């Protein structure tokens, strides 16, 4: 999940450790923290093209000095990148990313859009108008006939329908040598070739 803030180098406590009380070794009641703490440290780099328009339409940059580009103030937090940099184990990484993403959604609901916003990636464009009405065989046929790049069809299919026969056929067209060993993929690829 990607988030934008109108504040340079914005930081947000996403997950707080639990504060507990107990008696220490000297017999004195004291507080201690248990569990993990996750701080989302937004960075002033990595702003993607589609995010620029969203940020400019969403944030109020009032009080910004004259001739200062508001884009220089926007900072970015990417939970996927954070988890890749922080957690070595793939299972832990996936679990933490899900937990962080859920927490970010709740925090944005509480705080509104003045501190940060969650930005979704734009959807892949439909390869042709009747695509969603076509069956797999027709898609492979039209892809070749219309000379649509296999990557365009594959990305749309992965994001929307997820039909493996189409995805595998497009992968075979994108890289025929890598898929030459699999006869099913080779057959599917020749249908659209």
C-alpha positions in Angstrom: 0.0 0.0 0.0 1.3 3.4 -0.9 0.5 6.6 1.1 1.3 10.2 0.5 1.6 13.1 2.9 1.7 16.9 2.2 4.4 17.1 4.9 8.1 16.6 4.2 9.4 13.5 5.9 6.2 12.8 7.8 6.3 10.1 10.4 3.4 8.1 11.8 3.2 5.5 14.5 1.3 2.7 12.8 1.6 0.0 15.4 2.3 0.8 19.1 3.8 -1.6 21.5 1.7 -2.4 24.6 2.6 -0.6 27.8 2.5 -3.0 30.7 3.1 -2.7 34.4 5.0 -5.1 36.5 7.4 -5.4 39.4 11.1 -5.2 38.4 14.0 -7.0 40.0 14.3 -4.5 42.8 10.6 -4.9 43.7 9.6 -1.6 42.3 6.4 -1.2 40.2 7.5 0.0 36.7 6.1 0.3 33.2 7.6 -1.5 30.2 6.8 -2.0 26.6 5.9 -5.3 25.0 5.5 -6.1 21.4 6.6 -4.4 18.3 6.5 -0.8 17.2 6.1 0.2 13.6 6.8 3.8 12.5 5.9 4.7 9.0 8.7 7.1 8.0 7.5 8.9 4.8 10.3 9.8 2.4 10.5 12.7 0.0 11.3 10.5 -3.0 9.6 7.8 -5.0 6.5 9.8 -6.1 4.9 8.0 -9.0 3.4 9.7 -12.0 -0.3 8.9 -11.2 0.3 10.0 -7.6 1.2 13.6 -8.6 -2.3 14.4 -9.8 -3.9 12.8 -6.8 -1.7 14.7 -4.4 -2.3 18.1 -6.1 -6.1 17.5 -6.2 -6.2 16.3 -2.6 -3.9 18.4 -0.5 -4.1 22.1 0.4 -0.7 23.7 0.1 -1.8 27.1 1.5 1.0 29.1 3.1 3.6 27.7 0.8 6.2 30.4 -0.2 5.9 31.8 -3.7 7.8 29.9 -6.4 8.0 26.7 -4.3 6.8 23.7 -6.1 4.3 21.8 -3.8 5.6 18.5 -5.1 8.8 19.1 -3.2 6.8 18.8 0.0 5.1 15.5 -0.7 6.5 12.5 1.1 5.7 8.8 0.4 5.4 5.6 2.4 5.2 2.2 0.7 4.3 -0.6 3.1 5.6 -3.3 0.7 9.1 -1.6 0.5 9.1 -1.1 4.3 8.4 -4.7 4.9 11.0 -5.9 2.4 13.6 -3.7 4.1 12.6 -4.7 7.6 11.7 -8.4 7.7 13.9 -11.1 6.3 11.4 -14.0 6.5 8.8 -14.0 3.7 6.0 -15.2 5.9 6.6 -12.5 8.5 6.9 -9.9 5.7 3.5 -10.9 4.3 1.8 -11.0 7.7 3.3 -7.6 8.8 2.4 -6.0 5.5 -1.2 -7.0 5.9 -1.3 -5.8 9.5 0.3 -2.5 8.6 -2.0 -2.0 5.6 -5.1 -2.6 7.8 -3.8 -0.2 10.4 -3.1 2.5 7.8 -6.7 2.3 6.5 -8.0 2.7 10.1 -5.7 5.6 10.8 -6.7 7.4 7.6 -10.4 7.0 8.5 -9.7 8.6 11.9 -7.5 11.4 10.7 -9.1 12.3 7.4 -7.0 13.3 4.3 -5.1 16.3 5.8 -2.2 14.3 7.1 -1.9 11.4 4.6 -3.8 9.6 2.0 -3.8 6.1 0.6 -3.3 6.0 -3.1 -4.3 3.0 -5.2 -2.4 2.0 -8.3 -4.4 2.8 -11.5 -6.1 -0.1 -13.1 -4.7 -1.5 -16.3 -6.5 -0.4 -19.4 -8.9 -2.9 -21.1 -7.1 -4.2 -24.3 -10.2 -3.7 -26.5 -13.9 -2.8 -25.8 -15.4 -6.3 -26.0 -12.6 -8.0 -24.1 -14.7 -8.8 -21.0 -17.4 -10.5 -23.2 -14.9 -12.7 -25.1 -14.0 -16.2 -24.1 -10.3 -17.4 -23.9 -10.2 -18.6 -27.5 -11.6 -15.4 -28.9 -9.2 -13.3 -26.8 -6.2 -15.2 -28.1 -7.5 -14.8 -31.7 -8.2 -11.1 -31.3 -4.9 -10.4 -29.6 -3.0 -11.7 -32.6 -5.5 -10.1 -35.1 -5.4 -6.6 -33.5 -1.6 -7.0 -32.8 -2.1 -6.0 -29.1 1.1 -6.5 -27.1 0.8 -9.7 -25.0 1.9 -7.8 -21.9 -1.1 -5.5 -22.1 -3.5 -8.5 -22.3 -1.6 -10.4 -19.5 -1.6 -7.5 -17.1 -5.3 -6.7 -17.6 -6.1 -10.4 -17.3 -4.1 -10.8 -14.1 -5.8 -7.8 -12.5 -9.3 -8.7 -13.5 -10.3 -12.3 -14.5 -7.1 -14.3 -13.7 -7.7 -17.0 -16.3 -4.5 -19.1 -16.3 -4.8 -20.2 -20.0 -4.7 -16.6 -21.2 -2.0 -15.5 -18.8 0.2 -18.5 -19.7 -0.4 -17.9 -23.4 0.6 -14.3 -23.1 3.7 -15.2 -21.1 4.6 -17.6 -23.9 4.2 -14.9 -26.5 6.3 -12.4 -24.4 9.1 -14.9 -23.9 8.8 -17.9 -26.2 12.1 -19.5 -25.2 11.2 -19.7 -21.5 7.9 -21.4 -22.3 9.0 -23.7 -25.1 9.4 -26.7 -22.7 5.7 -26.7 -21.7 3.6 -28.2 -24.5 0.3 -26.8 -23.1 1.6 -23.3 -23.1 3.1 -23.8 -26.5 -0.3 -24.9 -27.9 -2.0 -21.9 -26.3 0.5 -19.5 -27.6 0.1 -20.8 -31.2 -3.7 -20.1 -31.0 -3.0 -16.4 -30.7 0.1 -16.3 -32.9 
